[in-house]
Amino acid sequence: MTETCCIKVKRQKTIIFIEAYVSDTILTVKNKICKALRNEKEPSDIRLQLESHRIPNEQYSSLDDDATIEELGLSNNTILYMTYWISKDAGTGEWEVVDVPKYENVE
């Protein structure tokens, strides 16, 4: 039996829960996200990032579409951060910055 895991994908005030096999690629995860978004975005317009603790001066590192969940060492409840490609004139554009508000306790 192939092992599965649940991944949390955050963007702004949205959290999407994705169930995936550890053998799935990041592109497969992006396709599942597109389905959850009712196909409002294409996988090529989505970038998934992981909080970076290993690279100095970098808060997030982008994940390669061909990498598998297992290769990246992702596990249950891993949090990925999603950003969109913002198109500009004549096919140019840029990626959004990660924008996820900090959780605040309600007292």
N, CA, C and O atoms as a GROMACS GRO file, in nm:
protein
  428
    1MET      N    1   0.085  -0.118   0.000
    1MET     CA    2   0.000   0.000   0.000
    1MET      C    3   0.089   0.124   0.000
    1MET      O    4   0.188   0.131   0.073
    2THR      N    5   0.053   0.222  -0.081
    2THR     CA    6   0.131   0.345  -0.092
    2THR      C    7   0.092   0.441   0.019
    2THR      O    8  -0.026   0.461   0.048
    3GLU      N    9   0.192   0.499   0.080
    3GLU     CA   10   0.170   0.591   0.191
    3GLU      C   11   0.117   0.725   0.141
    3GLU      O   12   0.158   0.775   0.036
    4THR      N   13   0.024   0.782   0.217
    4THR     CA   14  -0.031   0.912   0.184
    4THR      C   15   0.003   1.012   0.294
    4THR      O   16   0.042   0.974   0.404
    5CYS      N   17  -0.013   1.140   0.262
    5CYS     CA   18   0.004   1.243   0.363
    5CYS      C   19  -0.090   1.359   0.330
    5CYS      O   20  -0.134   1.376   0.217
    6CYS      N   21  -0.117   1.437   0.431
    6CYS     CA   22  -0.202   1.555   0.416
    6CYS      C   23  -0.112   1.678   0.421
    6CYS      O   24  -0.034   1.696   0.515
    7ILE      N   25  -0.124   1.761   0.320
    7ILE     CA   26  -0.042   1.881   0.309
    7ILE      C   27  -0.132   2.004   0.319
    7ILE      O   28  -0.238   2.009   0.257
    8LYS      N   29  -0.090   2.101   0.398
    8LYS     CA   30  -0.163   2.228   0.408
    8LYS      C   31  -0.099   2.326   0.311
    8LYS      O   32   0.023   2.344   0.311
    9VAL      N   33  -0.182   2.389   0.229
    9VAL     CA   34  -0.133   2.489   0.134
    9VAL      C   35  -0.196   2.622   0.172
    9VAL      O   36  -0.319   2.635   0.173
   10LYS      N   37  -0.113   2.721   0.204
   10LYS     CA   38  -0.162   2.851   0.250
   10LYS      C   39  -0.132   2.961   0.149
   10LYS      O   40  -0.024   2.966   0.089
   11ARG      N   41  -0.230   3.048   0.133
   11ARG     CA   42  -0.213   3.172   0.056
   11ARG      C   43  -0.307   3.274   0.115
   11ARG      O   44  -0.428   3.252   0.120
   12GLN      N   45  -0.253   3.385   0.158
   12GLN     CA   46  -0.329   3.491   0.224
   12GLN      C   47  -0.412   3.430   0.337
   12GLN      O   48  -0.356   3.371   0.429
   13LYS      N   49  -0.545   3.443   0.333
   13LYS     CA   50  -0.628   3.390   0.442
   13LYS      C   51  -0.692   3.256   0.407
   13LYS      O   52  -0.789   3.214   0.471
   14THR      N   53  -0.638   3.189   0.305
   14THR     CA   54  -0.693   3.062   0.258
   14THR      C   55  -0.600   2.947   0.293
   14THR      O   56  -0.478   2.959   0.282
   15ILE      N   57  -0.659   2.836   0.337
   15ILE     CA   58  -0.585   2.712   0.359
   15ILE      C   59  -0.655   2.603   0.281
   15ILE      O   60  -0.776   2.583   0.295
   16ILE      N   61  -0.579   2.532   0.199
   16ILE     CA   62  -0.632   2.419   0.122
   16ILE      C   63  -0.563   2.294   0.175
   16ILE      O   64  -0.440   2.291   0.187
   17PHE      N   65  -0.640   2.191   0.206
   17PHE     CA   66  -0.586   2.064   0.252
   17PHE      C   67  -0.583   1.968   0.134
   17PHE      O   68  -0.686   1.943   0.070
   18ILE      N   69  -0.465   1.916   0.105
   18ILE     CA   70  -0.447   1.825  -0.007
   18ILE      C   71  -0.398   1.690   0.045
   18ILE      O   72  -0.302   1.683   0.121
   19GLU      N   73  -0.467   1.583   0.004
   19GLU     CA   74  -0.419   1.448   0.036
   19GLU      C   75  -0.342   1.399  -0.086
   19GLU      O   76  -0.392   1.404  -0.198
   20ALA      N   77  -0.221   1.352  -0.063
   20ALA     CA   78  -0.135   1.309  -0.174
   20ALA      C   79  -0.056   1.186  -0.134
   20ALA      O   80  -0.033   1.160  -0.016
   21TYR      N   81  -0.014   1.112  -0.236
   21TYR     CA   82   0.076   1.000  -0.215
   21TYR      C   83   0.218   1.054  -0.204
   21TYR      O   84   0.251   1.154  -0.266
   22VAL      N   85   0.301   0.987  -0.126
   22VAL     CA   86   0.439   1.034  -0.113
   22VAL      C   87   0.515   1.023  -0.245
   22VAL      O   88   0.619   1.087  -0.262
   23SER      N   89   0.464   0.944  -0.338
   23SER     CA   90   0.528   0.931  -0.470
   23SER      C   91   0.480   1.038  -0.567
   23SER      O   92   0.533   1.048  -0.678
   24ASP      N   93   0.381   1.121  -0.528
   24ASP     CA   94   0.332   1.228  -0.614
   24ASP      C   95   0.438   1.337  -0.631
   24ASP      O   96   0.515   1.365  -0.539
   25THR      N   97   0.439   1.398  -0.749
   25THR     CA   98   0.528   1.511  -0.773
   25THR      C   99   0.460   1.640  -0.729
   25THR      O  100   0.339   1.643  -0.704
   26ILE      N  101   0.537   1.745  -0.719
   26ILE     CA  102   0.482   1.877  -0.687
   26ILE      C  103   0.384   1.920  -0.796
   26ILE      O  104   0.284   1.985  -0.765
   27LEU      N  105   0.410   1.885  -0.920
   27LEU     CA  106   0.317   1.917  -1.028
   27LEU      C  107   0.181   1.849  -1.004
   27LEU      O  108   0.077   1.910  -1.028
   28THR      N  109   0.182   1.725  -0.957
   28THR     CA  110   0.057   1.655  -0.923
   28THR      C  111  -0.016   1.728  -0.812
   28THR      O  112  -0.139   1.741  -0.817
   29VAL      N  113   0.057   1.774  -0.712
   29VAL     CA  114  -0.004   1.851  -0.601
   29VAL      C  115  -0.064   1.980  -0.656
   29VAL      O  116  -0.175   2.018  -0.617
   30LYS      N  117   0.007   2.047  -0.747
   30LYS     CA  118  -0.045   2.171  -0.806
   30LYS      C  119  -0.173   2.144  -0.886
   30LYS      O  120  -0.265   2.227  -0.885
   31ASN      N  121  -0.180   2.030  -0.954
   31ASN     CA  122  -0.302   1.993  -1.027
   31ASN      C  123  -0.419   1.974  -0.930
   31ASN      O  124  -0.531   2.013  -0.961
   32LYS      N  125  -0.392   1.913  -0.815
   32LYS     CA  126  -0.497   1.894  -0.714
   32LYS      C  127  -0.543   2.029  -0.658
   32LYS      O  128  -0.662   2.049  -0.632
   33ILE      N  129  -0.450   2.120  -0.640
   33ILE     CA  130  -0.484   2.254  -0.593
   33ILE      C  131  -0.574   2.323  -0.696
   33ILE      O  132  -0.672   2.387  -0.659
   34CYS      N  133  -0.540   2.310  -0.825
   34CYS     CA  134  -0.622   2.371  -0.930
   34CYS      C  135  -0.765   2.318  -0.927
   34CYS      O  136  -0.860   2.393  -0.946
   35LYS      N  137  -0.780   2.188  -0.903
   35LYS     CA  138  -0.915   2.131  -0.891
   35LYS      C  139  -0.988   2.191  -0.772
   35LYS      O  140  -1.106   2.224  -0.781
   36ALA      N  141  -0.918   2.206  -0.660
   36ALA     CA  142  -0.980   2.266  -0.541
   36ALA      C  143  -1.020   2.411  -0.566
   36ALA      O  144  -1.115   2.460  -0.506
   37LEU      N  145  -0.948   2.478  -0.654
   37LEU     CA  146  -0.978   2.617  -0.690
   37LEU      C  147  -1.076   2.626  -0.808
   37LEU      O  148  -1.093   2.732  -0.868
   38ARG      N  149  -1.138   2.514  -0.839
   38ARG     CA  150  -1.235   2.505  -0.950
   38ARG      C  151  -1.173   2.548  -1.083
   38ARG      O  152  -1.238   2.612  -1.166
   39ASN      N  153  -1.048   2.510  -1.100
   39ASN     CA  154  -0.973   2.537  -1.224
   39ASN      C  155  -0.966   2.685  -1.261
   39ASN      O  156  -0.961   2.720  -1.379
   40GLU      N  157  -0.965   2.772  -1.159
   40GLU     CA  158  -0.950   2.915  -1.184
   40GLU      C  159  -0.806   2.950  -1.217
   40GLU      O  160  -0.780   3.056  -1.275
   41LYS      N  161  -0.712   2.864  -1.182
   41LYS     CA  162  -0.570   2.885  -1.210
   41LYS      C  163  -0.515   2.761  -1.280
   41LYS      O  164  -0.568   2.651  -1.267
   42GLU      N  165  -0.406   2.782  -1.354
   42GLU     CA  166  -0.333   2.673  -1.418
   42GLU      C  167  -0.213   2.638  -1.330
   42GLU      O  168  -0.162   2.725  -1.259
   43PRO      N  169  -0.167   2.513  -1.332
   43PRO     CA  170  -0.050   2.476  -1.251
   43PRO      C  171   0.073   2.564  -1.278
   43PRO      O  172   0.152   2.589  -1.188
   44SER      N  173   0.088   2.610  -1.402
   44SER     CA  174   0.203   2.695  -1.436
   44SER      C  175   0.194   2.834  -1.373
   44SER      O  176   0.294   2.906  -1.366
   45ASP      N  177   0.075   2.872  -1.327
   45ASP     CA  178   0.055   3.002  -1.262
   45ASP      C  179   0.066   2.995  -1.111
   45ASP      O  180   0.042   3.093  -1.041
   46ILE      N  181   0.104   2.877  -1.060
   46ILE     CA  182   0.115   2.856  -0.916
   46ILE      C  183   0.258   2.816  -0.882
   46ILE      O  184   0.319   2.733  -0.950
   47ARG      N  185   0.311   2.878  -0.778
   47ARG     CA  186   0.442   2.837  -0.726
   47ARG      C  187   0.423   2.794  -0.582
   47ARG      O  188   0.362   2.866  -0.503
   48LEU      N  189   0.476   2.678  -0.549
   48LEU     CA  190   0.471   2.629  -0.412
   48LEU      C  191   0.607   2.647  -0.347
   48LEU      O  192   0.711   2.620  -0.408
   49GLN      N  193   0.604   2.695  -0.223
   49GLN     CA  194   0.727   2.722  -0.151
   49GLN      C  195   0.720   2.662  -0.012
   49GLN      O  196   0.613   2.643   0.046
   50LEU      N  197   0.835   2.632   0.040
   50LEU     CA  198   0.850   2.576   0.172
   50LEU      C  199   0.930   2.673   0.256
   50LEU      O  200   1.026   2.734   0.207
   51GLU      N  201   0.892   2.690   0.382
   51GLU     CA  202   0.968   2.778   0.469
   51GLU      C  203   1.110   2.725   0.478
   51GLU      O  204   1.131   2.606   0.503
   52SER      N  205   1.206   2.812   0.457
   52SER     CA  206   1.346   2.771   0.450
   52SER      C  207   1.418   2.799   0.581
   52SER      O  208   1.424   2.912   0.628
   53HIS      N  209   1.471   2.693   0.638
   53HIS     CA  210   1.550   2.707   0.760
   53HIS      C  211   1.698   2.681   0.731
   53HIS      O  212   1.784   2.704   0.816
   54ARG      N  213   1.726   2.633   0.610
   54ARG     CA  214   1.863   2.593   0.576
   54ARG      C  215   1.940   2.698   0.499
   54ARG      O  216   2.063   2.703   0.506
   55ILE      N  217   1.870   2.782   0.425
   55ILE     CA  218   1.937   2.878   0.339
   55ILE      C  219   1.939   3.015   0.407
   55ILE      O  220   1.833   3.074   0.429
   56PRO      N  221   2.058   3.067   0.441
   56PRO     CA  222   2.065   3.198   0.505
   56PRO      C  223   2.005   3.308   0.417
   56PRO      O  224   2.020   3.305   0.295
   57ASN      N  225   1.938   3.402   0.479
   57ASN     CA  226   1.878   3.518   0.412
   57ASN      C  227   1.764   3.484   0.317
   57ASN      O  228   1.719   3.570   0.242
   58GLU      N  229   1.716   3.360   0.318
   58GLU     CA  230   1.601   3.322   0.235
   58GLU      C  231   1.494   3.267   0.327
   58GLU      O  232   1.518   3.171   0.401
   59GLN      N  233   1.376   3.327   0.322
   59GLN     CA  234   1.269   3.283   0.409
   59GLN      C  235   1.194   3.163   0.350
   59GLN      O  236   1.146   3.077   0.424
   60TYR      N  237   1.184   3.158   0.216
   60TYR     CA  238   1.112   3.050   0.149
   60TYR      C  239   1.195   2.997   0.033
   60TYR      O  240   1.269   3.072  -0.032
   61SER      N  241   1.182   2.867   0.007
   61SER     CA  242   1.248   2.810  -0.110
   61SER      C  243   1.141   2.748  -0.199
   61SER      O  244   1.050   2.680  -0.152
   62SER      N  245   1.155   2.772  -0.330
   62SER     CA  246   1.059   2.720  -0.428
   62SER      C  247   1.080   2.572  -0.450
   62SER      O  248   1.193   2.522  -0.444
   63LEU      N  249   0.970   2.501  -0.476
   63LEU     CA  250   0.977   2.357  -0.497
   63LEU      C  251   0.968   2.326  -0.646
   63LEU      O  252   0.885   2.382  -0.718
   64ASP      N  253   1.054   2.237  -0.690
   64ASP     CA  254   1.062   2.196  -0.830
   64ASP      C  255   0.943   2.106  -0.864
   64ASP      O  256   0.909   2.016  -0.787
   65ASP      N  257   0.880   2.129  -0.979
   65ASP     CA  258   0.763   2.051  -1.020
   65ASP      C  259   0.791   1.902  -1.032
   65ASP      O  260   0.701   1.821  -1.011
   66ASP      N  261   0.914   1.863  -1.065
   66ASP     CA  262   0.946   1.723  -1.086
   66ASP      C  263   0.982   1.648  -0.957
   66ASP      O  264   0.989   1.525  -0.957
   67ALA      N  265   1.004   1.719  -0.849
   67ALA     CA  266   1.042   1.656  -0.722
   67ALA      C  267   0.920   1.587  -0.660
   67ALA      O  268   0.808   1.637  -0.671
   68THR      N  269   0.943   1.473  -0.596
   68THR     CA  270   0.833   1.404  -0.529
   68THR      C  271   0.826   1.448  -0.383
   68THR      O  272   0.921   1.502  -0.327
   69ILE      N  273   0.712   1.423  -0.324
   69ILE     CA  274   0.691   1.456  -0.184
   69ILE      C  275   0.794   1.384  -0.098
   69ILE      O  276   0.850   1.441  -0.004
   70GLU      N  277   0.818   1.259  -0.130
   70GLU     CA  278   0.915   1.179  -0.054
   70GLU      C  279   1.057   1.235  -0.068
   70GLU      O  280   1.129   1.245   0.031
   71GLU      N  281   1.098   1.272  -0.190
   71GLU     CA  282   1.231   1.328  -0.213
   71GLU      C  283   1.252   1.456  -0.134
   71GLU      O  284   1.363   1.483  -0.086
   72LEU      N  285   1.146   1.534  -0.120
   72LEU     CA  286   1.156   1.661  -0.048
   72LEU      C  287   1.147   1.644   0.103
   72LEU      O  288   1.171   1.738   0.178
   73GLY      N  289   1.111   1.524   0.146
   73GLY     CA  290   1.100   1.498   0.290
   73GLY      C  291   0.976   1.558   0.352
   73GLY      O  292   0.972   1.582   0.473
   74LEU      N  293   0.872   1.582   0.270
   74LEU     CA  294   0.747   1.637   0.322
   74LEU      C  295   0.668   1.527   0.392
   74LEU      O  296   0.674   1.411   0.352
   75SER      N  297   0.594   1.564   0.495
   75SER     CA  298   0.517   1.466   0.570
   75SER      C  299   0.381   1.523   0.606
   75SER      O  300   0.346   1.634   0.565
   76ASN      N  301   0.304   1.448   0.685
   76ASN     CA  302   0.173   1.496   0.729
   76ASN      C  303   0.185   1.634   0.792
   76ASN      O  304   0.277   1.662   0.868
   77ASN      N  305   0.089   1.718   0.759
   77ASN     CA  306   0.077   1.853   0.813
   77ASN      C  307   0.190   1.947   0.774
   77ASN      O  308   0.208   2.052   0.836
   78THR      N  309   0.266   1.911   0.671
   78THR     CA  310   0.363   2.005   0.617
   78THR      C  311   0.286   2.125   0.562
   78THR      O  312   0.180   2.108   0.501
   79ILE      N  313   0.339   2.243   0.583
   79ILE     CA  314   0.275   2.364   0.531
   79ILE      C  315   0.356   2.415   0.412
   79ILE      O  316   0.475   2.442   0.421
   80LEU      N  317   0.286   2.427   0.298
   80LEU     CA  318   0.344   2.487   0.179
   80LEU      C  319   0.277   2.621   0.158
   80LEU      O  320   0.161   2.641   0.193
   81TYR      N  321   0.351   2.713   0.100
   81TYR     CA  322   0.299   2.847   0.074
   81TYR      C  323   0.283   2.864  -0.076
   81TYR      O  324   0.375   2.835  -0.154
   82MET      N  325   0.166   2.910  -0.117
   82MET     CA  326   0.133   2.922  -0.258
   82MET      C  327   0.133   3.069  -0.299
   82MET      O  328   0.079   3.155  -0.230
   83THR      N  329   0.195   3.095  -0.414
   83THR     CA  330   0.190   3.228  -0.472
   83THR      C  331   0.148   3.214  -0.618
   83THR      O  332   0.165   3.109  -0.679
   84TYR      N  333   0.093   3.323  -0.672
   84TYR     CA  334   0.047   3.326  -0.811
   84TYR      C  335   0.140   3.410  -0.897
   84TYR      O  336   0.206   3.502  -0.849
   85TRP      N  337   0.143   3.375  -1.025
   85TRP     CA  338   0.213   3.453  -1.125
   85TRP      C  339   0.125   3.572  -1.160
   85TRP      O  340   0.007   3.554  -1.193
   86ILE      N  341   0.178   3.692  -1.152
   86ILE     CA  342   0.103   3.812  -1.186
   86ILE      C  343   0.150   3.857  -1.324
   86ILE      O  344   0.262   3.904  -1.340
   87SER      N  345   0.063   3.843  -1.423
   87SER     CA  346   0.098   3.880  -1.560
   87SER      C  347   0.097   4.030  -1.579
   87SER      O  348   0.015   4.103  -1.522
   88LYS      N  349   0.190   4.074  -1.661
   88LYS     CA  350   0.196   4.216  -1.697
   88LYS      C  351   0.189   4.224  -1.849
   88LYS      O  352   0.129   4.137  -1.912
   89ASP      N  353   0.249   4.324  -1.908
   89ASP     CA  354   0.244   4.342  -2.053
   89ASP      C  355   0.326   4.237  -2.127
   89ASP      O  356   0.431   4.194  -2.080
   90ALA      N  357   0.277   4.197  -2.244
   90ALA     CA  358   0.350   4.113  -2.340
   90ALA      C  359   0.418   3.992  -2.278
   90ALA      O  360   0.535   3.965  -2.306
   91GLY      N  361   0.346   3.918  -2.194
   91GLY     CA  362   0.399   3.795  -2.138
   91GLY      C  363   0.497   3.811  -2.025
   91GLY      O  364   0.553   3.712  -1.977
   92THR      N  365   0.519   3.933  -1.980
   92THR     CA  366   0.609   3.952  -1.867
   92THR      C  367   0.527   3.950  -1.738
   92THR      O  368   0.404   3.961  -1.741
   93GLY      N  369   0.594   3.936  -1.629
   93GLY     CA  370   0.525   3.936  -1.501
   93GLY      C  371   0.620   3.903  -1.388
   93GLY      O  372   0.742   3.905  -1.403
   94GLU      N  373   0.560   3.873  -1.273
   94GLU     CA  374   0.641   3.840  -1.156
   94GLU      C  375   0.557   3.756  -1.060
   94GLU      O  376   0.434   3.752  -1.070
   95TRP      N  377   0.624   3.689  -0.969
   95TRP     CA  378   0.556   3.609  -0.868
   95TRP      C  379   0.518   3.696  -0.751
   95TRP      O  380   0.591   3.787  -0.712
   96GLU      N  381   0.401   3.668  -0.694
   96GLU     CA  382   0.361   3.733  -0.570
   96GLU      C  383   0.461   3.698  -0.461
   96GLU      O  384   0.534   3.600  -0.472
   97VAL      N  385   0.464   3.779  -0.358
   97VAL     CA  386   0.542   3.743  -0.240
   97VAL      C  387   0.448   3.664  -0.148
   97VAL      O  388   0.326   3.680  -0.153
   98VAL      N  389   0.505   3.580  -0.066
   98VAL     CA  390   0.424   3.504   0.029
   98VAL      C  391   0.357   3.602   0.125
   98VAL      O  392   0.423   3.686   0.187
   99ASP      N  393   0.225   3.590   0.136
   99ASP     CA  394   0.148   3.681   0.220
   99ASP      C  395   0.048   3.598   0.300
   99ASP      O  396  -0.065   3.575   0.256
  100VAL      N  397   0.091   3.555   0.418
  100VAL     CA  398   0.004   3.478   0.507
  100VAL      C  399   0.006   3.548   0.643
  100VAL      O  400   0.110   3.556   0.708
  101PRO      N  401  -0.110   3.598   0.685
  101PRO     CA  402  -0.113   3.667   0.815
  101PRO      C  403  -0.080   3.572   0.930
  101PRO      O  404  -0.111   3.453   0.925
  102LYS      N  405  -0.017   3.626   1.030
  102LYS     CA  406   0.017   3.547   1.149
  102LYS      C  407  -0.110   3.513   1.225
  102LYS      O  408  -0.204   3.593   1.233
  103TYR      N  409  -0.112   3.395   1.281
  103TYR     CA  410  -0.226   3.349   1.362
  103TYR      C  411  -0.230   3.427   1.493
  103TYR      O  412  -0.129   3.443   1.560
  104GLU      N  413  -0.349   3.474   1.526
  104GLU     CA  414  -0.366   3.547   1.652
  104GLU      C  415  -0.464   3.472   1.741
  104GLU      O  416  -0.572   3.433   1.697
  105ASN      N  417  -0.426   3.451   1.866
  105ASN     CA  418  -0.515   3.385   1.961
  105ASN      C  419  -0.633   3.477   1.995
  105ASN      O  420  -0.618   3.598   2.011
  106VAL      N  421  -0.750   3.417   2.006
  106VAL     CA  422  -0.868   3.491   2.047
  106VAL      C  423  -0.884   3.471   2.196
  106VAL      O  424  -0.887   3.358   2.245
  107GLU      N  425  -0.894   3.582   2.268
  107GLU     CA  426  -0.907   3.570   2.414
  107GLU      C  427  -1.044   3.607   2.460
  107GLU      O  428  -1.072   3.603   2.580
   0.00000   0.00000   0.00000
